[in-house]
C-alpha cells in the first residue's frame, strides 16, 4: 500500500514540476524583455536559482548525519544536468549556444568543479570550505550582475512600459513557479527515496541517482519548456548556472552547516562530472549542440546510471 501511495505522490510531484517550470520561464522571459537583459543571464540567475531550490532543500535536510546524500546529490545532479537535461533537450531540437558562453561561463563551471575536487583532497569538506564556496558564490553573483548591467547599457531596445503591472505579474509568476517547483520536487524526491529503499540502495547511490534525477527534474522541465518556446539561451543558461550554484551554493551551505565527508570512490564520479562538462566545449567551433551530441550525452548518462546501480 505504501508503495502505491508513494508512486501516486511521485506522479503528482512531476505534474507540479511541469506547472512550476512553465510559470518560471514565462516570468523570467517577461522580465528579461522589460529590463533589456538577455535570456541567457535570466537563465543563469533567476531561473537557475529557482530550479536549484530542490537541491538546496535536499541538502539542508540531509546536513550532518546524511552528508553522503548531499555529496551524491550535488555530483549526481551536475552529471544529470548535462547528460540528461542537455542530452534530451538537444535531441528535441539542436541547441544554438553563443560562443561567448562557451568561452566564459562554461570555463567558470569547470573551474568551480575543479575547486570542489581540490577542497575534497583532505577527505572532508569542512565548515571553512563551505564558507569559501559561499564566498565564491558572492563573487559569481557580482560577475553576473555586472554582465547584466553591461548588456542593458548596450541594448538599443527600449523597456516595455505598455503595462504598469507587468513587473508585478512577472515576479508573481516567478515566485509561484519556484514555490510549485519546490513542493513538486519534495514530493517527487521523498517518495522516490521510499521506492528506492525497497530495493536496498545505499544513501550515496540514492543521492547520485534517485535524488539527483529528482532534483534535476526542474532543470529538465524548465529547459524543455524554454526550448519549446524558442528560448534556447534560457535552457542552456539554466544548466550552466545550476551546475555552478549546486557547488558554490548548495555544497557551500551543506558543508557550512555540518561538514561533508568525502568517500574515496567519489573521485570516479568527480571524473565523470568533469568529462560531461568538458563535452560541452565540443560545440565551441560550431556554436551548436546537435542531436548527435544529445544522443551521445543521453547514452553516456544511461550507461553511468547502470554502472552506478550495479557496481
Secondary structure per residue as TSV (DSSP state, phi and psi in degrees):
chain	resnum	aa	ss	phi	psi
A	1	X	-	360.0	-41.8
A	2	X	H	-62.0	-38.5
A	3	X	H	-65.0	-40.3
A	4	X	H	-64.7	-45.8
A	5	X	H	-61.9	-43.9
A	6	X	H	-62.8	-38.0
A	7	X	H	-64.1	-43.6
A	8	X	H	-63.9	-44.8
A	9	X	H	-66.0	-31.8
A	10	X	H	-64.1	-42.5
A	11	X	H	-64.5	-42.4
A	12	X	H	-59.3	-42.5
A	13	X	H	-60.4	-41.4
A	14	X	H	-64.3	-38.7
A	15	X	H	-63.9	-43.0
A	16	X	H	-63.7	-35.9
A	17	X	H	-62.4	-40.5
A	18	X	H	-63.0	-46.0
A	19	X	H	-64.9	-46.5
A	20	X	H	-62.0	-41.8
A	21	X	H	-62.0	-40.9
A	22	X	H	-63.5	-45.4
A	23	X	H	-68.3	-38.0
A	24	X	H	-63.9	-44.4
A	25	X	H	-65.4	-45.2
A	26	X	H	-59.5	-46.5
A	27	X	H	-65.7	-40.3
A	28	X	H	-65.2	-42.7
A	29	X	H	-64.6	-41.1
A	30	X	H	-63.0	-43.1
A	31	X	H	-65.2	-40.0
A	32	X	H	-58.4	-43.5
A	33	X	H	-70.1	-40.1
A	34	X	H	-65.8	-39.1
A	35	X	T	-104.5	12.3
A	36	X	T	57.1	37.7
A	37	X	-	-105.1	140.0
A	38	X	-	-66.0	152.1
A	39	X	H	-59.2	-32.8
A	40	X	H	-61.4	-46.9
A	41	X	H	-64.7	-41.3
A	42	X	H	-60.5	-42.1
A	43	X	I	-62.9	-37.5
A	44	X	I	-80.8	-13.7
A	45	X	I	-114.6	-83.9
A	46	X	I	-59.3	-50.5
A	47	X	I	-68.5	-42.4
A	48	X	H	-65.4	-42.2
A	49	X	H	-60.4	-45.7
A	50	X	H	-61.3	-45.4
A	51	X	H	-77.3	-9.6
A	52	X	T	-90.8	-5.4
A	53	X	H	-60.5	-35.4
A	54	X	H	-62.8	-40.2
A	55	X	H	-62.5	-41.2
A	56	X	H	-63.3	-45.0
A	57	X	H	-61.3	-44.6
A	58	X	H	-64.5	-38.1
A	59	X	H	-70.8	-41.4
A	60	X	H	-63.1	-41.8
A	61	X	H	-64.5	-31.5
A	62	X	H	-95.5	-2.4
A	63	X	T	-58.2	139.6
A	64	X	T	90.8	-93.5
A	65	X	T	-68.2	-35.1
A	66	X	T	-114.2	51.1
A	67	X	H	-64.9	-23.7
A	68	X	H	-63.2	-32.7
A	69	X	H	-67.9	-39.9
A	70	X	H	-60.3	-50.8
A	71	X	H	-60.8	-48.3
A	72	X	H	-63.4	-38.4
A	73	X	H	-62.9	-47.1
A	74	X	H	-67.7	-51.6
A	75	X	H	-64.2	-45.4
A	76	X	H	-63.2	-38.5
A	77	X	H	-66.2	-41.3
A	78	X	H	-65.0	-37.2
A	79	X	H	-68.1	-43.9
A	80	X	H	-64.7	-37.2
A	81	X	I	-59.6	-39.9
A	82	X	I	-84.3	-52.0
A	83	X	I	-67.5	-46.6
A	84	X	I	-87.3	-53.2
A	85	X	I	-71.9	-55.0
A	86	X	I	-63.4	-40.4
A	87	X	H	-58.6	-54.2
A	88	X	H	-64.4	-41.9
A	89	X	H	-61.0	-42.9
A	90	X	H	-69.0	-29.8
A	91	X	H	-67.5	-38.9
A	92	X	H	-66.7	-43.7
A	93	X	S	-159.3	133.9
A	94	X	-	-54.3	135.7
A	95	X	E	-97.2	115.7
A	96	X	E	-81.9	122.2
A	97	X	-	-118.5	125.9
A	98	X	-	-64.8	136.8
A	99	X	H	-63.2	-29.7
A	100	X	H	-67.6	-22.1
A	101	X	I	-66.7	-44.2
A	102	X	I	-67.4	-32.4
A	103	X	I	-82.1	-22.3
A	104	X	I	-115.0	-65.4
A	105	X	I	-68.8	-41.9
A	106	X	H	-64.8	-42.8
A	107	X	H	-59.9	-34.8
A	108	X	H	-63.0	-43.0
A	109	X	H	-59.8	-42.7
A	110	X	H	-66.8	-41.3
A	111	X	H	-61.8	-41.3
A	112	X	H	-65.1	-37.7
A	113	X	H	-64.0	-43.5
A	114	X	H	-66.9	-33.1
A	115	X	H	-62.2	-42.4
A	116	X	H	-59.9	-43.4
A	117	X	H	-63.8	-42.9
A	118	X	H	-61.3	-43.6
A	119	X	H	-69.7	-19.0
A	120	X	H	-86.2	-9.8
A	121	X	T	-62.0	-26.5
A	122	X	T	-86.6	5.3
A	123	X	S	89.4	1.0
A	124	X	E	-157.1	143.1
A	125	X	E	-98.1	104.2
A	126	X	-	-79.7	176.1
A	127	X	H	-61.3	-35.7
A	128	X	H	-65.6	-39.1
A	129	X	H	-62.8	-39.2
A	130	X	H	-62.5	-41.9
A	131	X	H	-64.7	-38.1
A	132	X	H	-62.2	-43.5
A	133	X	H	-64.1	-39.8
A	134	X	H	-67.0	-32.4
A	135	X	H	-64.1	-40.3
A	136	X	H	-62.6	-35.2
A	137	X	H	-61.7	-41.2
A	138	X	H	-62.3	-42.5
A	139	X	H	-63.3	-43.4
A	140	X	H	-65.7	-36.8
A	141	X	H	-63.4	-41.2
A	142	X	H	-64.2	-41.2
A	143	X	H	-60.5	-48.3
A	144	X	H	-68.0	-34.2
A	145	X	H	-65.3	-45.3
A	146	X	H	-63.6	-38.9
A	147	X	H	-63.3	-41.1
A	148	X	H	-64.6	-42.7
A	149	X	H	-66.1	-37.4
A	150	X	H	-63.7	-44.2
A	151	X	H	-64.0	-36.7
A	152	X	H	-66.4	-39.6
A	153	X	H	-67.2	-35.7
A	154	X	H	-79.8	-18.5
A	155	X	-	-69.4	135.2
A	156	X	-	-92.2	-6.5
A	157	X	S	-78.7	147.3
A	158	X	-	-91.3	141.9
A	159	X	-	-63.4	145.2
A	160	X	-	-76.3	114.4
A	161	X	-	-118.0	19.4
A	162	X	S	-66.6	-31.4
A	163	X	-	-127.6	118.0
A	164	X	T	-68.5	-25.6
A	165	X	T	-93.8	7.7
A	166	X	H	-60.2	-43.6
A	167	X	H	-60.1	-48.8
A	168	X	H	-62.5	-41.5
A	169	X	H	-64.6	-40.6
A	170	X	H	-65.1	-44.5
A	171	X	H	-61.5	-39.8
A	172	X	H	-63.6	-41.9
A	173	X	H	-64.0	-42.4
A	174	X	H	-63.9	-46.1
A	175	X	H	-62.4	-43.9
A	176	X	H	-64.5	-42.4
A	177	X	H	-60.9	-45.6
A	178	X	H	-63.3	-42.8
A	179	X	H	-62.7	-44.3
A	180	X	H	-68.8	-38.2
A	181	X	H	-59.7	-42.3
A	182	X	H	-61.7	-50.8
A	183	X	H	-63.2	-43.7
A	184	X	H	-62.0	-40.8
A	185	X	H	-67.1	-41.4
A	186	X	H	-61.9	-45.4
A	187	X	H	-60.8	-45.2
A	188	X	H	-65.0	-49.6
A	189	X	H	-66.6	-50.4
A	190	X	H	-58.1	-43.8
A	191	X	H	-79.0	-28.3
A	192	X	H	-67.7	-35.5
A	193	X	H	-64.6	-41.4
A	194	X	H	-59.9	-43.5
A	195	X	H	-66.4	-39.7
A	196	X	H	-66.0	-37.7
A	197	X	H	-66.1	-21.2
A	198	X	T	-63.8	-21.9
A	199	X	T	-101.2	7.6
A	200	X	T	69.7	35.3
A	201	X	-	-81.8	148.0
A	202	X	-	-76.4	165.2
A	203	X	H	-61.7	-40.4
A	204	X	H	-64.3	-44.5
A	205	X	H	-66.6	-38.4
A	206	X	I	-61.1	-42.2
A	207	X	I	-64.9	-43.4
A	208	X	I	-70.3	-27.7
A	209	X	I	-116.1	-74.1
A	210	X	I	-60.5	-54.0
A	211	X	I	-70.6	-38.7
A	212	X	H	-60.5	-44.9
A	213	X	H	-67.0	-43.7
A	214	X	H	-60.2	-45.7
A	215	X	H	-78.4	-11.7
A	216	X	H	-90.9	-9.1
A	217	X	H	-60.1	-38.4
A	218	X	H	-58.5	-42.1
A	219	X	H	-62.2	-42.6
A	220	X	H	-63.6	-51.8
A	221	X	H	-62.1	-46.4
A	222	X	H	-63.7	-43.1
A	223	X	H	-66.5	-43.8
A	224	X	H	-62.8	-43.5
A	225	X	H	-63.2	-44.0
A	226	X	H	-62.0	-43.3
A	227	X	H	-67.3	-40.1
A	228	X	H	-64.8	-27.1
A	229	X	T	-87.3	1.2
A	230	X	T	90.0	9.2
A	231	X	-	-104.5	69.1
A	232	X	H	-65.0	-29.4
A	233	X	H	-61.9	-36.8
A	234	X	H	-67.6	-42.5
A	235	X	H	-60.7	-47.2
A	236	X	H	-72.7	-43.8
A	237	X	H	-60.6	-35.7
A	238	X	H	-58.4	-43.7
A	239	X	H	-70.3	-47.2
A	240	X	H	-60.5	-47.9
A	241	X	H	-62.7	-42.5
A	242	X	H	-62.2	-42.1
A	243	X	H	-64.9	-36.6
A	244	X	H	-68.7	-46.0
A	245	X	H	-65.9	-35.0
A	246	X	I	-56.8	-40.8
A	247	X	I	-81.7	-52.2
A	248	X	I	-70.6	-44.8
A	249	X	I	-90.3	-55.2
A	250	X	I	-68.8	-50.8
A	251	X	I	-67.1	-34.8
A	252	X	H	-60.3	-47.1
A	253	X	H	-65.2	-45.6
A	254	X	H	-60.1	-43.6
A	255	X	H	-70.2	-41.2
A	256	X	H	-64.1	-33.1
A	257	X	H	-73.7	-36.6
A	258	X	H	-160.7	8.8
A	259	X	-	77.0	154.3
A	260	X	E	-131.0	121.3
A	261	X	E	-78.6	133.7
A	262	X	-	-100.8	118.0
A	263	X	-	-83.2	150.2
A	264	X	T	-63.3	-31.6
A	265	X	T	-78.9	-5.1
A	266	X	H	-73.2	-17.8
A	267	X	H	-64.8	-26.4
A	268	X	H	-65.4	-42.9
A	269	X	H	-67.4	-36.6
A	270	X	H	-58.0	-46.0
A	271	X	H	-61.7	-41.7
A	272	X	H	-66.0	-38.6
A	273	X	H	-60.1	-42.7
A	274	X	H	-66.2	-43.5
A	275	X	H	-60.1	-45.5
A	276	X	H	-62.6	-40.9
A	277	X	H	-66.7	-43.0
A	278	X	H	-63.2	-30.8
A	279	X	H	-59.8	-26.3
A	280	X	G	-67.1	-23.4
A	281	X	G	-70.7	-13.4
A	282	X	G	-60.1	-29.3
A	283	X	G	-80.8	4.8
A	284	X	G	-59.8	-39.7
A	285	X	T	-74.7	-42.8
A	286	X	T	-94.1	-25.4
A	287	X	S	75.7	15.3
A	288	X	E	-133.2	132.3
A	289	X	E	-96.9	101.1
A	290	X	-	-85.0	177.8
A	291	X	H	-63.7	-37.0
A	292	X	H	-61.4	-44.4
A	293	X	H	-64.7	-38.2
A	294	X	H	-61.4	-41.3
A	295	X	H	-64.1	-42.7
A	296	X	H	-62.8	-43.3
A	297	X	H	-63.5	-43.5
A	298	X	H	-65.1	-44.2
A	299	X	H	-63.8	-41.9
A	300	X	H	-61.3	-38.7
A	301	X	H	-70.0	-40.8
A	302	X	H	-61.2	-41.6
A	303	X	H	-62.6	-40.9
A	304	X	H	-61.2	-44.1
A	305	X	H	-61.2	-44.9
A	306	X	H	-62.2	-43.9
A	307	X	H	-65.2	-40.4
A	308	X	H	-62.9	-42.4
A	309	X	H	-66.7	-37.9
A	310	X	H	-107.2	3.2
A	311	X	-	-78.4	360.0
